[in-house]
Amino acid sequence: MSKSIESKDVVGPDINLDRTVVLDKDGSRITERRARVIAREVVNSVGRPSLTAPATHSPEVKARVPKKLKVALEKEAKRRGQTPSALLRQVLEEFFARS
């Protein structure tokens, strides 16, 4: 019996894509080989791109700050068209470059 996950997605028994014709939204056939390639691409694209090197985890730094400082960071990042994380990286890189 199929289990409905979302209104358009249904989970059912596995099928052999080389025997059963399944088309993507563009009308191209999805074969077992193509399904493996798609799955690999999805698995490899999960998360944000690494800042360290391809396929390498980028370490995370956390710090507690006063609310006023967080608001100032967000405001300045928005003014510059950056994310708060990008602005923090820039500030840290400039600080250590001067040291």
N, CA, C and O atoms as a printed pandas DataFrame, in Angstrom:
     atom_number atom_name residue_name chain_id  residue_number  x_coord  y_coord  z_coord
0              1         N          MET        A               1    0.833   -1.176    0.000
1              2        CA          MET        A               1    0.000    0.000    0.000
2              3         C          MET        A               1    0.881    1.243    0.000
3              4         O          MET        A               1    1.850    1.308    0.755
4              5         N          SER        A               2    0.563    2.225   -0.829
5              6        CA          SER        A               2    1.346    3.450   -0.930
6              7         C          SER        A               2    1.043    4.374    0.231
7              8         O          SER        A               2   -0.080    4.423    0.732
8              9         N          LYS        A               3    2.068    5.108    0.652
9             10        CA          LYS        A               3    1.908    6.082    1.728
10            11         C          LYS        A               3    2.097    7.460    1.132
11            12         O          LYS        A               3    3.114    7.715    0.486
12            13         N          SER        A               4    1.153    8.349    1.329
13            14        CA          SER        A               4    1.234    9.697    0.785
14            15         C          SER        A               4    2.095   10.570    1.685
15            16         O          SER        A               4    1.844   10.663    2.887
16            17         N          ILE        A               5    3.105   11.206    1.114
17            18        CA          ILE        A               5    3.984   12.096    1.864
18            19         C          ILE        A               5    3.510   13.537    1.685
19            20         O          ILE        A               5    3.319   14.254    2.667
20            21         N          GLU        A               6    3.326   13.950    0.474
21            22        CA          GLU        A               6    2.789   15.253    0.127
22            23         C          GLU        A               6    1.719   14.999   -0.910
23            24         O          GLU        A               6    1.570   13.873   -1.386
24            25         N          SER        A               7    0.984   16.010   -1.260
25            26        CA          SER        A               7   -0.109   15.808   -2.196
26            27         C          SER        A               7    0.358   15.246   -3.535
27            28         O          SER        A               7   -0.405   14.549   -4.204
28            29         N          LYS        A               8    1.582   15.532   -3.937
29            30        CA          LYS        A               8    2.048   15.054   -5.238
30            31         C          LYS        A               8    3.064   13.921   -5.151
31            32         O          LYS        A               8    3.415   13.347   -6.182
32            33         N          ASP        A               9    3.550   13.578   -3.958
33            34        CA          ASP        A               9    4.560   12.548   -3.796
34            35         C          ASP        A               9    3.950   11.310   -3.157
35            36         O          ASP        A               9    3.255   11.404   -2.146
36            37         N          VAL        A              10    4.211   10.157   -3.745
37            38        CA          VAL        A              10    3.699    8.900   -3.211
38            39         C          VAL        A              10    4.852    7.911   -3.110
39            40         O          VAL        A              10    5.635    7.758   -4.047
40            41         N          VAL        A              11    4.949    7.243   -1.972
41            42        CA          VAL        A              11    5.970    6.221   -1.778
42            43         C          VAL        A              11    5.316    4.880   -2.038
43            44         O          VAL        A              11    4.260    4.582   -1.480
44            45         N          GLY        A              12    5.930    4.080   -2.870
45            46        CA          GLY        A              12    5.382    2.767   -3.180
46            47         C          GLY        A              12    6.508    1.779   -3.343
47            48         O          GLY        A              12    7.630    2.042   -2.910
48            49         N          PRO        A              13    6.233    0.652   -3.957
49            50        CA          PRO        A              13    7.289   -0.354   -4.144
50            51         C          PRO        A              13    8.339    0.140   -5.125
51            52         O          PRO        A              13    8.056    0.959   -5.999
52            53         N          ASP        A              14    9.556   -0.370   -4.968
53            54        CA          ASP        A              14   10.629   -0.035   -5.910
54            55         C          ASP        A              14   10.284   -0.574   -7.293
55            56         O          ASP        A              14    9.598   -1.587   -7.429
56            57         N          ILE        A              15   10.769    0.118   -8.305
57            58        CA          ILE        A              15   10.562   -0.346   -9.675
58            59         C          ILE        A              15   11.907   -0.424  -10.369
59            60         O          ILE        A              15   12.866    0.231   -9.961
60            61         N          ASN        A              16   11.974   -1.219  -11.407
61            62        CA          ASN        A              16   13.178   -1.319  -12.218
62            63         C          ASN        A              16   13.033   -0.293  -13.336
63            64         O          ASN        A              16   12.212   -0.464  -14.237
64            65         N          LEU        A              17   13.824    0.764  -13.279
65            66        CA          LEU        A              17   13.704    1.853  -14.252
66            67         C          LEU        A              17   14.168    1.461  -15.651
67            68         O          LEU        A              17   13.910    2.186  -16.611
68            69         N          ASP        A              18   14.852    0.320  -15.777
69            70        CA          ASP        A              18   15.234   -0.149  -17.111
70            71         C          ASP        A              18   14.086   -0.915  -17.765
71            72         O          ASP        A              18   14.074   -1.089  -18.984
72            73         N          ARG        A              19   13.123   -1.373  -16.967
73            74        CA          ARG        A              19   11.955   -2.080  -17.505
74            75         C          ARG        A              19   10.722   -1.182  -17.568
75            76         O          ARG        A              19    9.920   -1.286  -18.496
76            77         N          THR        A              20   10.575   -0.309  -16.588
77            78        CA          THR        A              20    9.412    0.567  -16.517
78            79         C          THR        A              20    9.799    1.944  -17.034
79            80         O          THR        A              20   10.811    2.504  -16.614
80            81         N          VAL        A              21    9.012    2.483  -17.928
81            82        CA          VAL        A              21    9.305    3.798  -18.498
82            83         C          VAL        A              21    8.807    4.877  -17.536
83            84         O          VAL        A              21    7.614    4.973  -17.250
84            85         N          VAL        A              22    9.742    5.681  -17.047
85            86        CA          VAL        A              22    9.438    6.822  -16.185
86            87         C          VAL        A              22   10.103    8.027  -16.816
87            88         O          VAL        A              22   11.290    7.995  -17.141
88            89         N          LEU        A              23    9.329    9.096  -16.990
89            90        CA          LEU        A              23    9.843   10.304  -17.632
90            91         C          LEU        A              23    9.971   11.422  -16.615
91            92         O          LEU        A              23    9.172   11.521  -15.684
92            93         N          ASP        A              24   10.991   12.272  -16.797
93            94        CA          ASP        A              24   11.115   13.452  -15.940
94            95         C          ASP        A              24   10.209   14.552  -16.484
95            96         O          ASP        A              24    9.500   14.339  -17.468
96            97         N          LYS        A              25   10.227   15.723  -15.853
97            98        CA          LYS        A              25    9.311   16.800  -16.261
98            99         C          LYS        A              25    9.581   17.296  -17.677
99           100         O          LYS        A              25    8.707   17.903  -18.296
100          101         N          ASP        A              26   10.784   17.044  -18.196
101          102        CA          ASP        A              26   11.120   17.455  -19.566
102          103         C          ASP        A              26   10.810   16.364  -20.586
103          104         O          ASP        A              26   11.018   16.555  -21.784
104          105         N          GLY        A              27   10.315   15.225  -20.116
105          106        CA          GLY        A              27    9.984   14.130  -21.024
106          107         C          GLY        A              27   11.134   13.188  -21.300
107          108         O          GLY        A              27   10.999   12.286  -22.128
108          109         N          SER        A              28   12.276   13.369  -20.625
109          110        CA          SER        A              28   13.423   12.473  -20.808
110          111         C          SER        A              28   13.256   11.244  -19.912
111          112         O          SER        A              28   12.786   11.356  -18.780
112          113         N          ARG        A              29   13.639   10.086  -20.418
113          114        CA          ARG        A              29   13.498    8.850  -19.666
114          115         C          ARG        A              29   14.516    8.778  -18.541
115          116         O          ARG        A              29   15.679    9.146  -18.707
116          117         N          ILE        A              30   14.059    8.296  -17.394
117          118        CA          ILE        A              30   14.936    8.070  -16.249
118          119         C          ILE        A              30   15.226    6.581  -16.191
119          120         O          ILE        A              30   14.326    5.776  -15.954
120          121         N          THR        A              31   16.482    6.214  -16.407
121          122        CA          THR        A              31   16.932    4.824  -16.332
122          123         C          THR        A              31   17.571    4.590  -14.970
123          124         O          THR        A              31   17.776    5.531  -14.203
124          125         N          GLU        A              32   17.884    3.338  -14.675
125          126        CA          GLU        A              32   18.574    3.024  -13.415
126          127         C          GLU        A              32   19.887    3.795  -13.318
127          128         O          GLU        A              32   20.209    4.350  -12.267
128          129         N          ARG        A              33   20.645    3.831  -14.417
129          130        CA          ARG        A              33   21.936    4.537  -14.440
130          131         C          ARG        A              33   21.741    6.025  -14.181
131          132         O          ARG        A              33   22.454    6.626  -13.378
132          133         N          ARG        A              34   20.764    6.612  -14.875
133          134        CA          ARG        A              34   20.507    8.045  -14.700
134          135         C          ARG        A              34   20.032    8.336  -13.273
135          136         O          ARG        A              34   20.395    9.363  -12.699
136          137         N          ALA        A              35   19.235    7.454  -12.706
137          138        CA          ALA        A              35   18.760    7.639  -11.330
138          139         C          ALA        A              35   19.929    7.633  -10.352
139          140         O          ALA        A              35   19.946    8.415   -9.402
140          141         N          ARG        A              36   20.915    6.747  -10.581
141          142        CA          ARG        A              36   22.108    6.716   -9.714
142          143         C          ARG        A              36   22.897    8.021   -9.827
143          144         O          ARG        A              36   23.372    8.548   -8.821
144          145         N          VAL        A              37   23.039    8.546  -11.058
145          146        CA          VAL        A              37   23.758    9.810  -11.277
146          147         C          VAL        A              37   23.026   10.952  -10.569
147          148         O          VAL        A              37   23.650   11.765   -9.888
148          149         N          ILE        A              38   21.711   11.010  -10.731
149          150        CA          ILE        A              38   20.911   12.061  -10.079
150          151         C          ILE        A              38   21.058   11.965   -8.566
151          152         O          ILE        A              38   21.258   12.978   -7.896
152          153         N          ALA        A              39   20.961   10.749   -8.023
153          154        CA          ALA        A              39   21.081   10.555   -6.577
154          155         C          ALA        A              39   22.443   11.007   -6.072
155          156         O          ALA        A              39   22.536   11.653   -5.028
156          157         N          ARG        A              40   23.509   10.669   -6.812
157          158        CA          ARG        A              40   24.861   11.069   -6.412
158          159         C          ARG        A              40   24.988   12.592   -6.419
159          160         O          ARG        A              40   25.593   13.165   -5.513
160          161         N          GLU        A              41   24.426   13.251   -7.429
161          162        CA          GLU        A              41   24.471   14.710   -7.503
162          163         C          GLU        A              41   23.747   15.347   -6.323
163          164         O          GLU        A              41   24.220   16.329   -5.752
164          165         N          VAL        A              42   22.607   14.789   -5.965
165          166        CA          VAL        A              42   21.835   15.328   -4.845
166          167         C          VAL        A              42   22.602   15.160   -3.541
167          168         O          VAL        A              42   22.691   16.096   -2.746
168          169         N          VAL        A              43   23.152   13.981   -3.320
169          170        CA          VAL        A              43   23.907   13.731   -2.093
170          171         C          VAL        A              43   25.117   14.657   -2.008
171          172         O          VAL        A              43   25.420   15.176   -0.934
172          173         N          ASN        A              44   25.801   14.867   -3.110
173          174        CA          ASN        A              44   26.999   15.716   -3.109
174          175         C          ASN        A              44   26.686   17.196   -3.034
175          176         O          ASN        A              44   27.572   17.993   -2.728
176          177         N          SER        A              45   25.446   17.585   -3.307
177          178        CA          SER        A              45   25.126   19.006   -3.303
178          179         C          SER        A              45   24.411   19.452   -2.030
179          180         O          SER        A              45   24.030   20.616   -1.914
180          181         N          VAL        A              46   24.227   18.552   -1.087
181          182        CA          VAL        A              46   23.544   18.898    0.147
182          183         C          VAL        A              46   24.432   19.824    0.977
183          184         O          VAL        A              46   25.628   19.577    1.132
184          185         N          GLY        A              47   23.849   20.867    1.495
185          186        CA          GLY        A              47   24.581   21.798    2.340
186          187         C          GLY        A              47   25.231   22.916    1.553
187          188         O          GLY        A              47   25.078   23.017    0.335
188          189         N          ARG        A              48   25.935   23.726    2.248
189          190        CA          ARG        A              48   26.595   24.874    1.635
190          191         C          ARG        A              48   27.948   24.467    1.070
191          192         O          ARG        A              48   28.551   23.495    1.525
192          193         N          PRO        A              49   28.425   25.215    0.072
193          194        CA          PRO        A              49   29.740   24.876   -0.472
194          195         C          PRO        A              49   30.838   25.078    0.577
195          196         O          PRO        A              49   30.748   25.966    1.425
196          197         N          SER        A              50   31.845   24.262    0.504
197          198        CA          SER        A              50   32.950   24.337    1.452
198          199         C          SER        A              50   33.756   25.611    1.227
199          200         O          SER        A              50   33.989   26.019    0.089
200          201         N          LEU        A              51   34.171   26.227    2.312
201          202        CA          LEU        A              51   35.056   27.394    2.247
202          203         C          LEU        A              51   36.516   26.966    2.355
203          204         O          LEU        A              51   37.426   27.765    2.133
204          205         N          THR        A              52   36.727   25.700    2.698
205          206        CA          THR        A              52   38.067   25.171    2.897
206          207         C          THR        A              52   38.636   24.605    1.607
207          208         O          THR        A              52   39.689   25.040    1.141
208          209         N          ALA        A              53   37.941   23.640    1.034
209          210        CA          ALA        A              53   38.335   22.985   -0.216
210          211         C          ALA        A              53   37.158   22.146   -0.677
211          212         O          ALA        A              53   36.301   21.795    0.134
212          213         N          PRO        A              54   37.095   21.817   -1.957
213          214        CA          PRO        A              54   35.983   20.980   -2.432
214          215         C          PRO        A              54   35.882   19.679   -1.635
215          216         O          PRO        A              54   36.891   19.040   -1.335
216          217         N          ALA        A              55   34.668   19.303   -1.303
217          218        CA          ALA        A              55   34.372   18.061   -0.571
218          219         C          ALA        A              55   35.040   18.014    0.799
219          220         O          ALA        A              55   35.289   16.930    1.326
220          221         N          THR        A              56   35.332   19.171    1.381
221          222        CA          THR        A              56   35.950   19.259    2.707
222          223         C          THR        A              56   35.048   20.083    3.614
223          224         O          THR        A              56   34.543   21.135    3.220
224          225         N          HIS        A              57   34.854   19.597    4.818
225          226        CA          HIS        A              57   34.007   20.300    5.791
226          227         C          HIS        A              57   34.677   21.605    6.221
227          228         O          HIS        A              57   35.860   21.613    6.561
228          229         N          SER        A              58   33.932   22.697    6.207
229          230        CA          SER        A              58   34.436   23.974    6.718
230          231         C          SER        A              58   34.090   24.076    8.195
231          232         O          SER        A              58   32.924   23.936    8.563
232          233         N          PRO        A              59   35.073   24.317    9.044
233          234        CA          PRO        A              59   34.793   24.446   10.475
234          235         C          PRO        A              59   33.853   25.618   10.745
235          236         O          PRO        A              59   33.783   26.572    9.971
236          237         N          GLU        A              60   33.149   25.524   11.840
237          238        CA          GLU        A              60   32.201   26.568   12.222
238          239         C          GLU        A              60   32.686   27.221   13.513
239          240         O          GLU        A              60   33.196   26.545   14.406
240          241         N          VAL        A              61   32.523   28.539   13.603
241          242        CA          VAL        A              61   32.888   29.289   14.799
242          243         C          VAL        A              61   31.617   29.918   15.342
243          244         O          VAL        A              61   30.861   30.546   14.601
244          245         N          LYS        A              62   31.386   29.748   16.640
245          246        CA          LYS        A              62   30.208   30.344   17.267
246          247         C          LYS        A              62   30.664   31.244   18.403
247          248         O          LYS        A              62   31.641   30.949   19.091
248          249         N          ALA        A              63   29.947   32.342   18.592
249          250        CA          ALA        A              63   30.251   33.243   19.697
250          251         C          ALA        A              63   28.972   33.929   20.139
251          252         O          ALA        A              63   28.126   34.273   19.315
252          253         N          ARG        A              64   28.837   34.121   21.413
253          254        CA          ARG        A              64   27.693   34.871   21.933
254          255         C          ARG        A              64   28.090   36.340   21.961
255          256         O          ARG        A              64   29.197   36.699   22.361
256          257         N          VAL        A              65   27.153   37.181   21.524
257          258        CA          VAL        A              65   27.395   38.627   21.501
258          259         C          VAL        A              65   26.177   39.340   22.058
259          260         O          VAL        A              65   25.082   38.780   22.069
260          261         N          PRO        A              66   26.357   40.582   22.525
261          262        CA          PRO        A              66   25.198   41.349   22.971
262          263         C          PRO        A              66   24.252   41.596   21.780
263          264         O          PRO        A              66   24.689   41.692   20.634
264          265         N          LYS        A              67   22.968   41.695   22.077
265          266        CA          LYS        A              67   21.960   41.893   21.040
266          267         C          LYS        A              67   22.283   43.114   20.178
267          268         O          LYS        A              67   22.096   43.082   18.962
268          269         N          LYS        A              68   22.761   44.180   20.799
269          270        CA          LYS        A              68   23.083   45.413   20.083
270          271         C          LYS        A              68   24.149   45.160   19.001
271          272         O          LYS        A              68   24.063   45.701   17.899
272          273         N          LEU        A              69   25.138   44.342   19.327
273          274        CA          LEU        A              69   26.206   44.024   18.376
274          275         C          LEU        A              69   25.669   43.167   17.225
275          276         O          LEU        A              69   26.047   43.368   16.071
276          277         N          LYS        A              70   24.798   42.221   17.538
277          278        CA          LYS        A              70   24.202   41.378   16.497
278          279         C          LYS        A              70   23.360   42.212   15.544
279          280         O          LYS        A              70   23.419   42.023   14.329
280          281         N          VAL        A              71   22.584   43.124   16.086
281          282        CA          VAL        A              71   21.749   43.994   15.253
282          283         C          VAL        A              71   22.632   44.871   14.364
283          284         O          VAL        A              71   22.327   45.066   13.188
284          285         N          ALA        A              72   23.719   45.395   14.919
285          286        CA          ALA        A              72   24.645   46.226   14.144
286          287         C          ALA        A              72   25.297   45.411   13.028
287          288         O          ALA        A              72   25.441   45.901   11.908
288          289         N          LEU        A              73   25.688   44.179   13.323
289          290        CA          LEU        A              73   26.285   43.297   12.320
290          291         C          LEU        A              73   25.304   43.041   11.178
291          292         O          LEU        A              73   25.664   43.151   10.006
292          293         N          GLU        A              74   24.074   42.702   11.522
293          294        CA          GLU        A              74   23.059   42.416   10.497
294          295         C          GLU        A              74   22.767   43.655    9.649
295          296         O          GLU        A              74   22.607   43.561    8.432
296          297         N          LYS        A              75   22.702   44.798   10.296
297          298        CA          LYS        A              75   22.421   46.057    9.585
298          299         C          LYS        A              75   23.561   46.396    8.612
299          300         O          LYS        A              75   23.316   46.771    7.465
300          301         N          GLU        A              76   24.798   46.263    9.079
301          302        CA          GLU        A              76   25.952   46.569    8.228
302          303         C          GLU        A              76   26.080   45.570    7.083
303          304         O          GLU        A              76   26.398   45.949    5.956
304          305         N          ALA        A              77   25.835   44.305    7.370
305          306        CA          ALA        A              77   25.896   43.289    6.318
306          307         C          ALA        A              77   24.847   43.587    5.248
307          308         O          ALA        A              77   25.133   43.493    4.054
308          309         N          LYS        A              78   23.662   43.938    5.661
309          310        CA          LYS        A              78   22.597   44.267    4.706
310          311         C          LYS        A              78   22.982   45.491    3.878
311          312         O          LYS        A              78   22.761   45.518    2.667
312          313         N          ARG        A              79   23.553   46.494    4.524
313          314        CA          ARG        A              79   23.972   47.707    3.823
314          315         C          ARG        A              79   25.005   47.381    2.741
315          316         O          ARG        A              79   24.993   47.976    1.664
316          317         N          ARG        A              80   25.896   46.433    3.037
317          318        CA          ARG        A              80   26.944   46.051    2.082
318          319         C          ARG        A              80   26.481   44.994    1.079
319          320         O          ARG        A              80   27.217   44.660    0.151
320          321         N          GLY        A              81   25.269   44.466    1.257
321          322        CA          GLY        A              81   24.784   43.412    0.370
322          323         C          GLY        A              81   25.449   42.082    0.640
323          324         O          GLY        A              81   25.643   41.282   -0.275
324          325         N          GLN        A              82   25.804   41.838    1.905
325          326        CA          GLN        A              82   26.469   40.599    2.304
326          327         C          GLN        A              82   25.628   39.892    3.355
327          328         O          GLN        A              82   24.682   40.461    3.900
328          329         N          THR        A              83   25.982   38.656    3.629
329          330        CA          THR        A              83   25.384   37.967    4.767
330          331         C          THR        A              83   26.206   38.321    6.002
331          332         O          THR        A              83   27.371   38.698    5.875
332          333         N          PRO        A              84   25.625   38.206    7.185
333          334        CA          PRO        A              84   26.420   38.434    8.397
334          335         C          PRO        A              84   27.646   37.515    8.459
335          336         O          PRO        A              84   28.710   37.942    8.908
336          337         N          SER        A              85   27.512   36.260    8.015
337          338        CA          SER        A              85   28.654   35.331    8.024
338          339         C          SER        A              85   29.785   35.820    7.128
339          340         O          SER        A              85   30.952   35.776    7.515
340          341         N          ALA        A              86   29.436   36.287    5.930
341          342        CA          ALA        A              86   30.458   36.782    4.996
342          343         C          ALA        A              86   31.161   37.998    5.573
343          344         O          ALA        A              86   32.379   38.126    5.452
344          345         N          LEU        A              87   30.407   38.890    6.198
345          346        CA          LEU        A              87   31.016   40.087    6.797
346          347         C          LEU        A              87   31.933   39.693    7.953
347          348         O          LEU        A              87   33.024   40.247    8.089
348          349         N          LEU        A              88   31.512   38.757    8.776
349          350        CA          LEU        A              88   32.372   38.296    9.878
350          351         C          LEU        A              88   33.663   37.687    9.358
351          352         O          LEU        A              88   34.736   37.962    9.895
352          353         N          ARG        A              89   33.573   36.854    8.308
353          354        CA          ARG        A              89   34.791   36.270    7.727
354          355         C          ARG        A              89   35.725   37.369    7.240
355          356         O          ARG        A              89   36.933   37.313    7.472
356          357         N          GLN        A              90   35.161   38.372    6.562
357          358        CA          GLN        A              90   35.966   39.477    6.041
358          359         C          GLN        A              90   36.659   40.231    7.173
359          360         O          GLN        A              90   37.851   40.527    7.092
360          361         N          VAL        A              91   35.912   40.536    8.220
361          362        CA          VAL        A              91   36.479   41.270    9.357
362          363         C          VAL        A              91   37.589   40.454   10.017
363          364         O          VAL        A              91   38.641   40.997   10.354
364          365         N          LEU        A              92   37.360   39.155   10.203
365          366        CA          LEU        A              92   38.393   38.312   10.816
366          367         C          LEU        A              92   39.631   38.203    9.930
367          368         O          LEU        A              92   40.755   38.267   10.427
368          369         N          GLU        A              93   39.435   38.041    8.629
369          370        CA          GLU        A              93   40.581   37.961    7.712
370          371         C          GLU        A              93   41.387   39.254    7.740
371          372         O          GLU        A              93   42.617   39.213    7.769
372          373         N          GLU        A              94   40.714   40.395    7.731
373          374        CA          GLU        A              94   41.417   41.695    7.773
374          375         C          GLU        A              94   42.153   41.856    9.108
375          376         O          GLU        A              94   43.280   42.352    9.133
376          377         N          PHE        A              95   41.531   41.444   10.212
377          378        CA          PHE        A              95   42.159   41.552   11.536
378          379         C          PHE        A              95   43.445   40.735   11.575
379          380         O          PHE        A              95   44.482   41.234   12.011
380          381         N          PHE        A              96   43.385   39.472   11.117
381          382        CA          PHE        A              96   44.573   38.617   11.174
382          383         C          PHE        A              96   45.611   39.004   10.145
383          384         O          PHE        A              96   46.795   38.729   10.343
384          385         N          ALA        A              97   45.215   39.628    9.062
385          386        CA          ALA        A              97   46.188   40.107    8.060
386          387         C          ALA        A              97   47.029   41.243    8.638
387          388         O          ALA        A              97   48.197   41.397    8.283
388          389         N          ARG        A              98   46.433   42.038    9.531
389          390        CA          ARG        A              98   47.156   43.162   10.161
390          391         C          ARG        A              98   48.048   42.698   11.295
391          392         O          ARG        A              98   48.996   43.394   11.658
392          393         N          SER        A              99   47.760   41.522   11.869
393          394        CA          SER        A              99   48.505   41.030   13.034
394          395         C          SER        A              99   49.884   40.529   12.646
395          396         O          SER        A              99   50.642   40.081   13.506
